[in-house]
Amino acid sequence: MTVVDNALYVDGRRIAGPDSLDRTFGMLRDCPGEGRSFAWIGLLRPDEAEVDQVADEFDLPRLAVEDTVTAHQRPKLERYGDTLFVVLRPAWYVDETEDVQVGEVHLFLGEGFVVTVRHAETPDLSQVRRRLEDDPDLLRQGPHAVLYAVMDRVVDDYRPVVTGLRDDIDQVENEVFGGDPNVSQRIYHLSREVIELQRAIDPLRAVLEDLVDATEDDPNAVDLHRGLRDVGDHVEQVIDQADAFRQLLVNILNVNSALVGQRQNEEITRLTESSLRQGEQVKRISSWAAMLFAPSLVGAVYGMNFEHMPELSWTLGYPFALALMIVASLVLYVVFKRRNWL
């Protein structure tokens, strides 16, 4: 049996911790002081048969039992006559992988009983139980005091998650302005984790409003009402922080996109300037090659040893060839200079 702990409480004090659920059920039926006693049964990852055993004893609503067996429920509060069914989503932060891990806790509350069903190791409700047992005045409020204490623990556990996300978002900001090329992937990952936190915390606003309204006019639940309002305030703080994180990540992503675009433009500008410089060099080389080609052409013609060569016996042939080379080179130089190739 996946019973973590089960105990019987009378007037805010633990009077017994039976070693089986059957004994707990029997002691609860025989317990004196109707309305002042209740059993708190804590289950961890129970199977369907184990849940059914508790459901049959306390006549739990079948729809809520099915939700408990299948799990994967959103935070909610549902009333089935005198039975209250509450789903909470505790969360914790894994800093190594920057993941928001979310568990699930279901609570059934009725006249004389509260059943907590956990689908993850976190949170450890034994600490909540000890806290309540050290405060008989609060525990005397009955099952609703257990609900308040569990909700208070779940909401308090959101704070380390918020701190972890804040630290990693600060790191992301530094990476963005440091030019880290892989920062976009990290921004998207953190945005997804913030959304995961919002899915766990946002529905609690409606749950707390319902509970606060239900205890507002009860003169016997003044302390409980104040406690629930305090938890509600903490929920609002976490919701505001999560909303701020999400908007901040959107802004960081936009800034990163702008910086990436700016760096790309600067790179394109550098490549363009480099291409222009290379083009200028090519033009200069081509210009000098053309000027050298003209003398080479003339010299190649006059250097041929043909039998019938024009101007072979001309006295001024050699000076003419040299002058032709110089003139051709000067003409090409002037043309290239005017075109800014040189």
N, C-alpha and C positions, 0 to 999 in steps of 0.2 A: 504494500500500500504506500502511495506517495504522500503520506501525511507528514508534513514537516513538524507541525505542532498542533495540538488541540487541547483546549482547556475550558473549564467551566468557571464563570465569574458571577459573584453575588455581591451586590452593593459596591461594585468597583474593585473587588478583590478576588484574586484567583484562589479558588478553594480546592481545585482538583485538576490533574492533568492525566486523564485516562490513557491507557496503553492501546486502546482500540476505539474505533468510531462507534461500535455497538454499545460499548460501556458509556461513551459520552452521551449517546442518545438516551440510554436508560437513566442515567443520572440527571439529565436535563428534565425528563418527564417527572422524576421524583423530587426535583429540587423545590424547596419551599421558597416563598417570596415571589409569587408570580408578578412579572413586570419589572422585577429588580435583578433577575438572573438571565444570563445568556451564555451560549457556547460560541467560541471562536475556533473555527476549524481552518487550518492552513494547508493547502494542497499545492504540490509542485508537479507540473506536467502529468496530470492524471489521465488515465485512459477513459473511454466511454463508460465502461462498467463501474469504475470508481466514482465518476461523476453521477451516474444514475443512482448509486447507493445513497449519496447525500441528497439528491433530488427527490427520491422517493420519501425519505424521512421528513424533509421540510416542505414537501409539495411545491418544488420550484417549477416555474413556468417552462414548458417544453421548448418554446422558441429561444429563451435565454440559455437553456441547457445546450441546445444545438450550437448556439454561438460560442459557448464555452468550449465545446468539444472541437469545433472546427478552427476556432481562434481567428486571427487575422481580421479583427474588428477595429473600426474607428472608435476613438473615445466617445462615450455617450452615456446617457442616463435614461433608463426606462422604468416605468412603474407598472407593475402587474398586481393590482389590488393592494395588499399590504406588503408585497415584496418589491424590493428595490434592486435593480440590476445596473451595475456601473462598470464600464470598461475604461481602463487607464492605459496609457502608453508611456512607461518609463523609458528614459534614454540615458546613454552614457557615450563618452567620446573616446575613440581610439586614436591617440595622437600620432602613432607611428604611420598609420595609413590614412589619417585625416577622415575617418568615417564616423558618422553618427549612427550608433547601433540602437535599435528600438526593441524593447520587449513588450510584454502584454500582461496586465493584471486584471482579473475579473473579480467582482465582489457581489455577493448576494446578501442582502440584508432583510431581515424580517423580525417578527416578534419573537425574541428569545434566541436568535442565532445570527451569526455573520460567517460567511464562507469566503475565503480568499483563495483564488486559483491563479497561480503564477505559471507562465509559459516560458520563463527565462530565469536564470539564477539571480539576476538583478531586477529589483532591489531586494536586499536581505531584510525581509519583514520581521525577523527576530529582533532586530534593533527597535523597530516600531513597537513591537509587543512589550519589550522591556520598558520603553519610555512610558507607555500607557500604564503598565503595572506599577510604575513608580509614581503615578499621578492618579490615585483613586478617585479624586473629585471629578476629573475628566472622564475616566473610565466608567463612572457611575451613569454617564449619559447613555450608555448602552452601545448597540451596534453602530449608531451614527458617529460616536466618538472614534471608533475604529476606522470608519470611512474617512473622517477628517484627518486622522493621523497618517493613514496611508497616502492620501492625496498630498498632504504636507510634505511627506518624504519624497514622493514622486516629483513634485514641483521643485523642491530644494535640489534634487539631483540634476535638474536642468541647468543649474548655475555653472557647474564645471564644464558642461557642454558649451555654454555661451562663452566661457573664458577660453576654452580651447579653440573655438572658431575665431574669436577675436584675435588671438595670438597668431593664428595662421593667416588671417586676412591682413594683419600688419606685415607679415613676412611677404605676402603677395604684393603689397604696395611697394615694398623695397625692390622686389624682383622686377616689377614693371618698369620702374625708373632706372633699374640697373641693366635693362636690355636683355633679360633672360628670354631666349626664344621659345622655351617650353612653358611659359607662365600662363598662356591661354588655357591649356589643358587643366592646369591647377585651378584656375578661376572657375571653369565650368564644373569641376568636381566639387569645389566648396559650395557653389550655388546649389548643386543637387543635394548636398548634405544639409544646407540651411532649409531647403524645402522639406526635407525629411523631418527636421525638427518642428517646422511649422505644422505639418500634418499631425504631429503628436500633441502639440500644445494648443493650437487654435480652437479645437472643439471643446476644450476644457472651460472656455469662457461661458458657454451656455450651460454646462454642467454645474459650475459654481453658482451662476445666477439662480438656477433652479433650487439648489440646496440652501442658498442664503435666503431666498424668498420663503422657503418652507420653514425656516427656523426663526424668522424675523419676529413673529408675534408669539413665540413660545417663551413664557417667563422662566421655564425650567431649562432652557437651552441658551441662555445669554452668553455664557463663555464659549459654547460651541459655535454660536452665531458669529461672535467676534473672531474666532479662529478661522472660520470659513471665509470671512471677509478678508482676513489677512492673507490667506492662501490665494484668494481672488486677486488681490493687489500684486502678489508675486507673479501670478499668471500673466497679468497685464504687462508687467515689466519685461518678462521673457518674450511675450508677443511683440512688444515694441522693439526690443533689441533684435529679434529675428527679422522683423520687417526692415530695420535699419541696415542689418547685414546684407540682406538681399538687394536693397537699393544701392548700397555701397559697392557690392560686387558688380552690379550693372554699370555703375559709373567707372569702376576700375577697368572693366572690360572695354568700355568706350574709349577711355584714355589710352589703354594698351593698343587698341586698333588704330587710334590716331598716331601714336608714336611709331607703330610698325609702318604705317603709311608714310610717315615723315622719313623714317630711315630708308624705306624703299625709294622714295623720291630722291633723297640725297645720293643713294647708290646709283640710281639711273642718271642723275646729273653728273656724277663722277665718271660713269662709263661713257656718257656723251662727250664730256670734256676730253676724256682720254682718246675717244674715237676722232674727235676734231684735231687733237694734237698729232695723232698718227696720220690723219689725212694731210695735215700741213707738211709733215715730214716726207710723206709719199710724193707730194707735189714738188717739194724741193729736190728730192732725189730724181724725180722724172725730168725736172727742168735741166738739172746739170747733165743728166744722161743725154737729153736731146741736144744740148749745146756741144757735148763731146762727140755726138754722133755725126754732126755736120762735117767737122774737120776729118773725122775718120773716113767718111764717105769720099770726100775729095781726095784725101791721101790715098785711099784704096784705088781710086780710078787712075791717078797719076803714077801709082806705083806698079801698074801692070806693064809687063814687058812684051807688048804686042809689036808685030812688025810694022803694021800700018796704024800708027797711033797719031791722032791729031795733035798739032802744035808740038811735035817731037823735036823739031829743029828750031823752034821759036826761042829766042834768047831770053825773053821775059816770061817764059812759061813757068819757071820755078817761082819767081816772085809773085806772079799772078795767082798760082795755086795757094801760096801762103796768104795772100791778101783775101782770096775767096774764103778761105777757112776762117780768117779773123772776122770778115764782114758777116758771114753766116752766123757765127757765134754771137756777135754783137746784136744782130737783128733778133735772134732768139732770146738773148738776155733782156733786151728792151721789152719784147712782147711778154715774157713771163713776169718781168718786174711790174709792168702795168696791170697785170692780172693778179698781182700780189701772190704769185707763186714762189717768189724769192724774197 
